[in-house]
């Protein structure tokens, strides 16, 4: 689909705004953690957020540049003032945004370890699992991004520079050549988009979803156990009969039940809601990019609504994480 000038202009301008918001959000998280590092950096939660936010600054800044780094004179692109070198640099740092989904997976794993049937302490998570969390998030992402350089994968991808073939018509998402000339750069880019980004991304989305289902069941199970324990405790109390009479009697409006959930259950619920908010921010960031890729795969065309939502939300994860960090449920 060929977009109008005003549509191309909107697709170019919007990431400048949302990318800047994301950089500010990630820098704010980094500042807040580091200014109180003597206390916060003792917890795996803050160290995971620190790693996520650090890499998000680079990815969001690159996404926020939008079409600027695309080589000047590229047909059909508004605001392109760059060179092949600036395009390659932007594509490299945008590919690093894969570290954010990986860190979201590690954060979901962290919450699952805290909230499962036999929860681990933060000290146990730090000693047994945290080094693997950072390694699994950082090493594959950097390796994939670096591999794209000798393969000359980073070229004009319409919204910004990323994994794409050059010239654009030499290859498509099915791997068939559009014309009789070979690709000058980014040969088989369609395959590398799947193997280097969408396959890991969709695996992460699936894994996080499964972890959240397990965590939800664990928290509900704990809540039922606590309620049952409270019920059994009240049945053994001598005053239980009298309390039941009052509750059922005419003085019901003045009755104040003395039931409070234990602190541990309250903390588990807060932890669960915090996990849901972070996962929600992750889903919002990538839902339209995923839908856009699926429509391209099925129909072969870009849908403007999906494109505009992709250009708006993909650069925004740092900002959404900041909203959860500052205003979402807090686990002490």
N, C-alpha and C positions, 0 to 999 in steps of 0.2 A: 504494500500500500504506500502510495506517495502522499506525504503530509504537506499541508499548505505552509506558506511562509510563517503565518502566525502560530501554527501548531509547532513548527520546528523552533521558533523563537521561545515559546513557552517551555518546551522540553529542554532547551539550553539554559534558561534563566533559573528555573525552579531549583535545580541542584545547588546553585550558588548559595541559596538561602538555607535549605535544609542541611547541606553539608557543613555550613558555618555553625548552625545550631548544634550539630552533632559534635563538632570539634570543641565547642564551648562546654557542652555537657561532659564529654570525656575528660577534658582538662580540669573541670570542676571536681569530678570524682577523684582524679589523681591528686589534686591539691588537698582535698579534704582528708584523704587517707594519709598523705605524706606529712601534713602538718601535725597529725596526731599519731605518727608512726610508732612511737614507743608503746602505744597500747594496741593500735589496730593491726599492725603488721605481725602480731603474735597469732592472729587467727587466719586459717586457710581461706575463709570467705573473702576477706579483704585482699589477700594476696592474689586470689583468682581474679577479682574485680580489677586489681591493679594491672595485671597482665592484659586483660581484655581491653581496658580503657587505653593503655599505652599503644597497642596496635591499632585501635580504632581511630586514634588521632591521625595517623598516617593515611589510613584507608578513607576516612571521612574527608580529610583535606583534599585527597586526590579526586574523590567523587565530586566534591564541591567545586573543583575546577571545571567540571562539565566538559564542554566542547573546546575550551581554550587550547589544550595541548594538541588537538587534532591538526595535522598539517594544513597550513594556510591554502586556501583555494580548493579544498575538498568539496566536491559537488554535493549539494543537498544538505549541507551542515551549516547551521547558523553559529556564528561566533568563533569559527576555527581560525586560530592565529599562530599555531605551533609548527613544529617540525617533526620529522620521523623520530628524532631523539627524545623530544618532550613527550611524544605519544608513547614511546616505549617505556619511559620512566613512569608515566601515569598508569599504564597498564600493569606494570610490575607492582606498584603499591596498591592498586585496586585489587589485584589478585590476593594480596596479603589480607584482604578483608575476610577471607575464609577462616582466619584465626578466630574471628568473633563467633561464628557458629560452633567451632570446636570448643571454645571456652564456655559457651552456653551449655554444651554437652557436659563439660566438666563440672559446671555449676549444678546442673541437674543431678549428676552423679554424687556430688558433695551433699546435696539435700537428701538424696536417697539413702546415703550412708548414715546421715543423722536421724532420719525418720523411719527407717525400716523396723521390722519386728524386734531385732536385736541391735539397737542403734549403737554406733561407735561414738566415742568422745572426739572432740576436735583435735586433741593431742594425738589420738590414734590415727585419725585421718591424715594428719600432717606427717606423721612418721612412716606410715605404711603406703599411702596412696598419692600424696600431693606431688611428689616428684614426677610420677607418671602422668598426672593431670597436666602439668605444664609442658612436659616433653611431648605428649600426644597432641597438644594444641599447637605448639610452636614449630616443632621439627618438620612435620609433614607439610605445613603451610609454606614455610620458607623454602623447602626443597622444591615444591611444585612451582612457586613463583620464580625461583632461579632457573628451573628447567625451561621456562617459557622464553628466556632470553636468547639462548643459542638457536631455538626453534623459530625465532622471529614471529612469535604468536601475537604480540601486542600491537594492534593496529586499530584503525577507526571502526568502532562498533556502534555508531550512530549517536548514542547518548554520551559516550565518552570513549576513550581508548581502552580496549580490553582484548580478549582473545577473539581474533577475527582474521579472515583472509583478506589479502590485498593483491589485486583489486577485488572489491567486494563480490563481483559477479563471477569470479573464477571458481567459487566453491559455494555450496549451500549446506543446510542442516542435514541433508540426507547423504552428503558426501559425493554428489554428482557434480560434474563441472558444468557451469553455465555456458561457457564458450570453449573454443578450441585452444585458447592460450592457457599456459600454466600459471599458477599462483607465483607472484614474485616474493611474497612474504606470507607466513601463516598457513602453509599448506596443511590440509586436513584439520583446519581450525575447528570445524564442527565436531570432530571426534575429541579434540582436546578440551573443548567446552564441557563436554559430558564427563570425561574422565578426570579432569582437573578441578571441576567446580560442581556441576549439578549432581553427579553421582555421590560425592561426599556430602553435599548439602542435604539431599533427600535421605541419605542414610542417617544423618544427624537428626533431621526432623522426625524420622521414624523412631530412632532410639530415644530421643527426648520424650516423645509421646508415650512410649512404653514405660519409661521411668516414671512419668507423672501419673500414669494409671496405677502403677505399683505403689507409689507414694500415697496416692489418694486412698487406696484400700488400707494401707498401713495406718494412716491417721484415723480413718473411720473405725478400724478395728480397735485402736487404742482408746478412742472415745467411748465405744461400747463397753469395753472392759472397765473403764473408770466409772461409768454410770452404774454398771452392775455391781462393782465393788462398793460404791456409795449406798446402793439400795440394800445390800447385805449388811452393811455397817449400821444403817438406820434401823433395820429390822431387829438387830440385837440390842438397840438402845432401850432402856426402860421407859423413856419418855415418848417413844414412838406412837403408842396408842393414843396418848393425850394429843399429840400433834395432829394425828389423823382426824380426831374428833373436831378439833378447832378448824382444820382445813375444810372439813365438810359441813361445818355448822354455819350459824348465822353470822359469825364474826369473821367470815372469810375475807372481807375487805380489809381487815386489820392484820391479816396473817402475813408474816414475812418469812418465807422458807429459808432455812439456814443451810443452803446448798451452794457450795463453791467448787468449781473444778480445780483440781490440783494444778500447781504452777507448771509442772512438766507438760500436762496436756495443753495448757494455754500456750506454752512456748512452742509445742509441736504444731499447733494450729497456726500460730503466727509464722513459723518457719514455712509451713505449707503454702500459705497465702503469698509470702514473699517469693517463693519458688514459682508460683503460678504467674505472678506479675512479671518476673524476668522472662519466663517462657513466652508469655503473651507479647512482650516487647519484641522478642525474637521472631515470633510468628508474623507479627504485623510488618516487620522489616522485609521479610522475604516472600510473603504470600503472593503479591502481585508479580514479582519477578518470576516466581514459579508458574503462575497462571499464564504469563506472557510467553514463557518458554514452551509451555504445553500447546498454546494456540499456534505458535510458530511451527511446532512439530506436526500438529494435526492439519492445520489449514495452510501453512506456508506464508501467512501474512501477519503483520503487526497490527494489533488493535490499539487505537489511540488512547482509549481509556486506560488500558492496562499499561501502556507506555508511560502515560503521565503519572500514574500512581507508582510505577516502578521508579521513575526519576525523582519522585517526591519522597518515598519511604525508604528506598535502599540506602541513601546516605544518612538516615536518621537514627540508627540504633544507639549511638552514643547519647543522643538527647533523650531517647526513651529510657535508656538505662539510668540516666541521671534522675528522671522523674521517679522511677521506682526506688532508686537509692535514697533520695531526699524525702519523698512523700509517700512511699509505699509502706507496707508493714515492716516493722523493725524487730529483729531478733537480738535481744541483748546478749 
